[in-house]
C-alpha cells in the first residue's frame, strides 16, 4: 500500500500536467452547459430590468449542477490531450525507446480518477443542493423584481400575454401597493379586462409554486365578440405567474444525498410498495452512483488511447476521446432516461450495462495496443 501511494518522477510529471488539462477540459464543458442555461433564465427574468451582475450571479450558481456531469468527461478529454501532446513532443517515443511501457502512467491515472470520484460525490451530494437552493431563491426574487420593474405609473406596459396599467403606487410596511390598476387580456373569442382599486405582488402561496398579482376590490369584465358583456365584482382576485421552481418530482430527488436516496428506497421496500412508486427515486440513486463509476472508466479510456496508438497524434487522441464522450452522453444520459421512463426494466440493468459500453471501448483500445506491441 505504501508503495502504491509513493510518487515516482513519472507520477509527479503526470499530476502536474493533468491538473491543468483537467481544469481546462472540465471548464469547457461547464461553460457550454452554463451558456445553455442563459435561455432558461431569460425566459423567467429580463436583462432589461435586472443588472448584469444579478444575471452573472445566477449563472455562477448553475455551475455546480453542471459540474458533476462535466468532470468525468473532462477527465477523459484531459488524459487524451495530455498523452496526445506528450506524443507530439516525442515523450512517449522516448519512453518506449528506453524500454519503459506506457503502463507506468496507469497508477497515477487511476489515483487521480479516484480523486475526481470524490469531487463528483461532494458536488452532487453537498455543493449542488446548496447552490441550487440559493439559485432558485434568487431566480424567484428576479422574477418578482422583473414584474415590479415592468409596472410603471401612468403607462400601459406589456407582460406575458397581459397589458397592465397602474395609476399610482405607494409603500406600506415595506410592501409596494398599486392603485387604480387596469389589466387587459385578448383571446380568440373575447376581450377581458380587470379594474381594481388596489393590487400587490405576493410570493404566495408558497406550496403552490406561484407568484401572484393580488387584485383588491374591483370588477372583472368579459367582452365577447357577439357584443355580450359579463361583469363580475370581486373583493380579491389572483393573477398567477408560475415560479421557476417547476422541476418534476423525479428531478427534485437529484438534490438528495446518495445515502438519503438509499434509505428512502429501503423504506418503500419495507412497506411492500410497488416498484413503480419509487422507480424514479431509484433512477436518481443509480444515476449518481453511475457518474462516480464513470470517472474510473473515463480515466482508463483516456489512458487506453495512448496504448492503442503507438504513433499517437493529437488528432487521433481528440477524435477518440470525443467519440467516447458522445457515446456516453447519448447512451448513459439520453438512452437510459428514455428506458427508465418508457419501460419497466430494472434500473441497475439499464445503467450498469450501459456504463459497460465505455469499459468495453477502453478494453478494446487497450488490447489493440497489446497486439500491436
C-alpha positions as CSV (number, residue, x, y, z in Angstrom):
1,X,0.0,0.0,0.0
2,X,2.9,2.4,0.9
3,X,4.5,1.7,-2.5
4,X,1.2,2.3,-4.3
5,X,1.0,5.8,-2.9
6,X,4.7,6.7,-3.3
7,X,5.4,9.2,-6.1
8,X,7.9,8.5,-8.8
9,X,9.2,11.2,-11.2
10,X,6.7,9.9,-13.8
11,X,3.8,10.2,-11.3
12,X,4.8,13.8,-10.3
13,X,5.0,14.8,-14.0
14,X,1.6,13.3,-14.7
15,X,-0.1,15.0,-11.8
16,X,1.5,18.4,-12.6
17,X,0.2,18.2,-16.2
18,X,-3.2,16.5,-15.7
19,X,-4.4,19.1,-13.2
20,X,-4.1,21.9,-15.8
21,X,-5.7,19.8,-18.6
22,X,-8.4,18.6,-16.3
23,X,-9.4,22.1,-15.1
24,X,-9.3,23.4,-18.7
25,X,-11.3,20.5,-20.2
26,X,-13.9,20.5,-17.4
27,X,-14.3,24.3,-17.7
28,X,-15.1,23.9,-21.4
29,X,-18.0,21.5,-20.8
30,X,-19.3,23.5,-17.8
31,X,-19.2,26.7,-19.9
32,X,-21.2,25.0,-22.7
33,X,-23.9,23.9,-20.2
34,X,-24.0,27.3,-18.5
35,X,-24.4,29.1,-21.8
36,X,-27.4,26.8,-22.5
37,X,-28.8,27.9,-19.1
38,X,-29.0,31.5,-20.2
39,X,-32.1,30.8,-22.3
40,X,-33.8,29.2,-19.3
41,X,-33.0,32.2,-17.1
42,X,-34.1,34.8,-19.6
43,X,-37.5,33.0,-20.0
44,X,-38.1,33.9,-16.4
45,X,-36.4,37.2,-15.8
46,X,-35.3,40.0,-18.1
47,X,-31.9,41.6,-18.7
48,X,-33.8,44.9,-19.3
49,X,-34.9,45.1,-15.7
50,X,-32.1,43.2,-13.9
51,X,-28.4,44.2,-13.6
52,X,-25.6,42.3,-15.4
53,X,-24.2,41.2,-12.0
54,X,-27.6,39.8,-11.0
55,X,-27.7,37.6,-14.1
56,X,-24.0,36.7,-13.6
57,X,-24.7,35.5,-10.0
58,X,-27.5,33.3,-11.4
59,X,-25.1,31.8,-14.0
60,X,-22.4,31.1,-11.4
61,X,-24.9,29.4,-9.1
62,X,-25.7,27.0,-12.0
63,X,-22.1,25.8,-12.2
64,X,-22.4,23.0,-9.5
65,X,-25.5,21.5,-11.3
66,X,-23.3,21.0,-14.5
67,X,-20.0,20.3,-12.8
68,X,-20.7,16.7,-11.7
69,X,-21.7,15.7,-15.3
70,X,-18.7,17.6,-16.7
71,X,-15.9,16.3,-14.5
72,X,-16.0,12.6,-15.7
73,X,-15.9,13.6,-19.4
74,X,-13.4,16.4,-18.6
75,X,-11.1,13.8,-17.1
76,X,-11.3,11.7,-20.3
77,X,-10.5,14.7,-22.5
78,X,-7.7,15.8,-20.2
79,X,-6.0,12.4,-20.4
80,X,-6.4,12.4,-24.2
81,X,-4.9,15.9,-24.5
82,X,-2.1,15.1,-22.1
83,X,-1.0,11.9,-23.8
84,X,-1.6,13.5,-27.3
85,X,0.8,16.4,-26.5
86,X,3.3,14.0,-24.9
87,X,3.3,12.0,-28.2
88,X,3.7,15.2,-30.3
89,X,6.7,16.2,-28.2
90,X,8.1,12.7,-28.7
91,X,8.0,12.0,-24.9
92,X,6.0,8.7,-25.4
93,X,8.5,7.7,-28.1
94,X,11.5,8.4,-25.8
95,X,9.9,6.3,-23.0
96,X,9.4,3.4,-25.3
97,X,12.9,3.7,-26.7
98,X,14.3,3.2,-23.2
99,X,12.2,0.1,-22.7
100,X,9.6,1.9,-20.5
101,X,6.0,0.9,-21.0
102,X,3.2,3.4,-21.0
103,X,1.6,1.4,-18.2
104,X,3.9,3.3,-15.9
105,X,1.2,6.0,-16.1
106,X,-1.6,3.7,-15.2
107,X,-1.2,4.1,-11.4
108,X,-1.3,7.9,-11.4
109,X,-4.2,7.8,-13.9
110,X,-6.3,5.7,-11.5
111,X,-5.3,7.6,-8.4
112,X,-6.3,10.9,-10.0
113,X,-9.6,9.3,-11.2
114,X,-10.3,8.3,-7.5
115,X,-9.8,12.0,-6.5
116,X,-12.2,13.1,-9.2
117,X,-14.7,10.5,-8.0
118,X,-14.6,12.1,-4.5
119,X,-15.0,15.6,-6.1
120,X,-18.0,14.4,-8.1
121,X,-19.6,12.9,-5.0
122,X,-19.1,16.1,-2.9
123,X,-20.5,18.2,-5.7
124,X,-23.6,16.0,-6.3
125,X,-24.5,15.5,-2.6
126,X,-23.5,18.8,-1.0
127,X,-22.4,21.7,-3.2
128,X,-25.2,21.3,-5.9
129,X,-28.2,21.1,-3.5
130,X,-26.9,24.2,-1.6
131,X,-26.2,26.2,-4.7
132,X,-29.5,25.2,-6.3
133,X,-31.5,26.4,-3.3
134,X,-29.8,29.8,-3.5
135,X,-30.2,29.9,-7.3
136,X,-34.0,29.2,-7.1
137,X,-34.5,31.9,-4.4
138,X,-32.5,34.4,-6.4
139,X,-34.4,33.5,-9.6
140,X,-37.8,34.0,-7.8
141,X,-36.7,37.4,-6.5
142,X,-35.6,38.2,-10.0
143,X,-38.9,37.3,-11.4
144,X,-40.7,39.4,-8.8
145,X,-38.3,42.3,-9.5
146,X,-39.0,41.9,-13.2
147,X,-42.7,42.2,-12.7
148,X,-42.3,45.2,-10.4
149,X,-40.0,46.9,-12.8
150,X,-42.4,46.4,-15.8
151,X,-45.2,48.0,-13.9
152,X,-44.9,51.8,-14.3
153,X,-47.2,54.6,-13.1
154,X,-49.4,56.2,-15.8
155,X,-48.2,53.8,-18.6
156,X,-49.7,50.7,-20.3
157,X,-46.9,48.0,-20.1
158,X,-47.0,44.6,-21.7
159,X,-46.1,41.5,-19.6
160,X,-46.6,37.9,-20.7
161,X,-50.0,37.9,-22.5
162,X,-51.3,40.9,-20.5
163,X,-51.3,44.7,-20.7
164,X,-51.1,46.3,-17.3
165,X,-51.8,50.0,-16.4
166,X,-51.2,51.4,-12.9
167,X,-52.4,54.9,-11.9
168,X,-50.1,55.3,-8.9
169,X,-48.3,53.4,-6.2
170,X,-47.4,53.8,-2.5
171,X,-45.4,51.9,0.2
172,X,-47.0,50.3,3.2
173,X,-44.9,48.3,5.7
174,X,-42.2,47.9,3.1
175,X,-44.6,46.5,0.5
176,X,-45.5,48.3,-2.7
177,X,-49.2,48.9,-3.3
178,X,-50.5,49.8,-6.7
179,X,-53.7,51.9,-7.1
180,X,-56.2,52.1,-9.9
181,X,-55.0,49.0,-11.8
182,X,-56.3,48.1,-15.2
183,X,-55.3,44.8,-16.8
184,X,-56.4,43.6,-20.2
185,X,-56.1,40.2,-22.0
186,X,-57.2,39.3,-25.5
187,X,-58.2,35.9,-26.6
188,X,-59.7,34.5,-29.9
189,X,-63.3,34.8,-28.7
190,X,-63.2,37.6,-26.1
191,X,-61.5,40.7,-24.7
192,X,-61.1,40.6,-21.0
193,X,-60.4,43.5,-18.7
194,X,-60.0,43.8,-14.9
195,X,-60.2,47.0,-12.9
196,X,-59.0,47.0,-9.2
197,X,-58.7,49.8,-6.7
198,X,-55.5,48.2,-5.2
199,X,-53.0,45.5,-6.1
200,X,-49.9,43.9,-4.5
201,X,-47.3,41.4,-5.7
202,X,-47.1,38.3,-3.4
203,X,-44.7,35.4,-3.4
204,X,-47.7,33.4,-2.2
205,X,-48.9,30.8,-1.6
206,X,-45.5,29.1,-1.4
207,X,-46.8,25.5,-1.6
208,X,-48.4,26.1,-5.0
209,X,-45.2,27.4,-6.5
210,X,-46.7,30.6,-7.8
211,X,-46.2,34.4,-7.7
212,X,-49.5,36.3,-7.6
213,X,-50.5,39.8,-8.6
214,X,-53.3,40.1,-6.0
215,X,-56.1,42.5,-7.0
216,X,-58.4,44.0,-4.4
217,X,-61.9,45.5,-4.7
218,X,-62.7,45.7,-8.4
219,X,-64.6,44.5,-11.5
220,X,-63.9,41.7,-13.9
221,X,-65.3,42.3,-17.4
222,X,-65.5,39.9,-20.3
223,X,-66.4,41.4,-23.7
224,X,-67.5,38.7,-26.2
225,X,-67.3,39.0,-30.0
226,X,-71.1,38.9,-30.2
227,X,-71.3,42.1,-28.2
228,X,-72.3,40.4,-24.9
229,X,-70.7,41.7,-21.8
230,X,-70.2,39.9,-18.5
231,X,-69.3,41.9,-15.4
232,X,-68.4,40.4,-12.0
233,X,-67.4,42.3,-8.9
234,X,-64.7,40.8,-6.6
235,X,-63.1,41.6,-3.3
236,X,-59.9,39.7,-4.1
237,X,-58.7,38.3,-7.4
238,X,-55.3,36.5,-8.1
239,X,-53.4,36.9,-11.4
240,X,-50.9,34.0,-11.1
241,X,-47.4,33.5,-12.6
242,X,-45.5,30.3,-12.1
243,X,-42.3,30.3,-10.2
244,X,-39.2,29.0,-11.9
245,X,-39.0,26.1,-9.5
246,X,-41.1,23.8,-11.8
247,X,-38.9,20.8,-11.7
248,X,-40.7,17.4,-11.6
249,X,-40.7,15.2,-8.5
250,X,-38.1,12.9,-10.1
251,X,-35.7,15.8,-10.7
252,X,-36.0,17.2,-7.1
253,X,-34.7,13.9,-5.8
254,X,-31.4,14.6,-7.5
255,X,-30.7,17.0,-4.7
256,X,-30.9,14.2,-2.1
257,X,-27.7,12.6,-0.9
258,X,-26.9,9.0,-2.1
259,X,-27.4,7.8,1.5
260,X,-30.8,9.5,1.8
261,X,-32.0,8.1,-1.5
262,X,-30.9,4.6,-0.5
263,X,-32.8,4.9,2.8
264,X,-35.9,6.2,1.1
265,X,-35.9,3.2,-1.2
266,X,-35.4,0.8,1.7
267,X,-38.4,2.4,3.4
268,X,-40.5,1.8,0.3
269,X,-39.4,-1.8,0.1
270,X,-40.0,-2.5,3.8
271,X,-43.6,-1.3,3.3
272,X,-44.0,-3.6,0.3
273,X,-44.7,-0.8,-2.1
274,X,-44.9,-1.4,-5.8
275,X,-41.6,-0.8,-7.6
276,X,-43.2,1.8,-9.8
277,X,-43.8,4.0,-6.8
278,X,-40.1,4.5,-6.2
279,X,-38.7,3.9,-9.7
280,X,-37.7,7.5,-10.3
281,X,-36.1,7.7,-6.9
282,X,-34.1,4.6,-7.6
283,X,-33.1,6.1,-11.0
284,X,-31.6,9.1,-9.3
285,X,-29.6,6.9,-6.9
286,X,-28.1,4.8,-9.8
287,X,-27.5,7.9,-11.9
288,X,-25.4,9.4,-9.1
289,X,-23.5,6.1,-8.5
290,X,-23.1,5.6,-12.2
291,X,-21.5,9.1,-12.6
292,X,-19.0,8.3,-9.9
293,X,-18.1,4.9,-11.5
294,X,-17.8,6.6,-14.9
295,X,-14.8,8.7,-13.6
296,X,-12.7,5.5,-13.3
297,X,-14.0,4.3,-16.7
298,X,-13.2,7.6,-18.5
299,X,-9.8,7.8,-16.9
300,X,-8.9,4.3,-18.1
301,X,-10.4,5.1,-21.6
302,X,-8.1,8.2,-21.8
303,X,-5.1,6.0,-20.9
304,X,-6.2,3.2,-23.4
305,X,-5.9,5.7,-26.3
306,X,-2.2,6.1,-25.9
307,X,-1.8,2.3,-25.5
308,X,-3.8,1.6,-28.7
309,X,-1.9,4.0,-30.9
310,X,1.9,3.7,-30.7
311,X,2.2,6.6,-33.2
312,X,-0.4,8.7,-31.4
313,X,-1.1,12.3,-32.6
314,X,-3.4,15.0,-31.2
315,X,-6.0,14.4,-33.9
316,X,-6.4,10.7,-33.2
317,X,-6.4,11.4,-29.4
318,X,-9.1,14.1,-29.6
319,X,-11.2,12.2,-32.1
320,X,-11.2,9.0,-30.0
321,X,-11.9,11.0,-26.8
322,X,-14.8,13.0,-28.3
323,X,-16.4,9.8,-29.8
324,X,-16.2,8.2,-26.3
325,X,-17.8,11.3,-24.7
326,X,-20.6,11.4,-27.3
327,X,-21.4,7.8,-26.8
328,X,-21.6,8.4,-23.0
329,X,-24.0,11.4,-23.4
330,X,-26.1,9.5,-25.9
331,X,-26.3,6.2,-24.1
332,X,-25.9,6.9,-20.3
333,X,-27.8,10.2,-20.1
334,X,-30.1,10.1,-23.2
335,X,-31.0,6.4,-23.8
336,X,-31.0,5.5,-20.1
337,X,-33.6,8.2,-19.3
338,X,-35.8,7.1,-22.1
339,X,-35.6,3.4,-20.9
340,X,-36.4,4.4,-17.3
341,X,-39.4,6.5,-18.4
342,X,-40.9,4.2,-21.0
343,X,-40.0,0.7,-19.8
344,X,-40.1,-1.4,-16.6
345,X,-36.6,-2.7,-17.0
346,X,-34.9,-2.8,-13.6
347,X,-32.8,0.4,-13.1
348,X,-29.4,-1.4,-12.4
349,X,-29.9,-3.4,-15.7
350,X,-30.3,-0.2,-17.5
351,X,-27.5,1.8,-16.1
352,X,-24.5,-0.5,-15.5
353,X,-24.5,-2.4,-18.8
354,X,-24.6,1.0,-20.5
355,X,-21.6,2.1,-18.5
356,X,-20.1,-1.2,-19.5
357,X,-20.0,0.1,-23.1
358,X,-17.4,2.7,-22.0
359,X,-15.4,-0.1,-20.3
360,X,-15.7,-2.3,-23.5
361,X,-14.4,0.6,-25.7
362,X,-11.5,1.1,-23.3
363,X,-10.6,-2.6,-23.2
364,X,-10.7,-2.9,-27.0
365,X,-8.3,0.0,-27.3
366,X,-6.1,-1.4,-24.6
367,X,-5.9,-4.9,-26.2
368,X,-5.3,-3.4,-29.7
369,X,-2.2,-1.8,-28.1
370,X,-1.1,-5.1,-26.7
371,X,-1.5,-6.8,-30.0
372,X,0.4,-4.0,-31.9
373,X,3.3,-4.2,-29.4
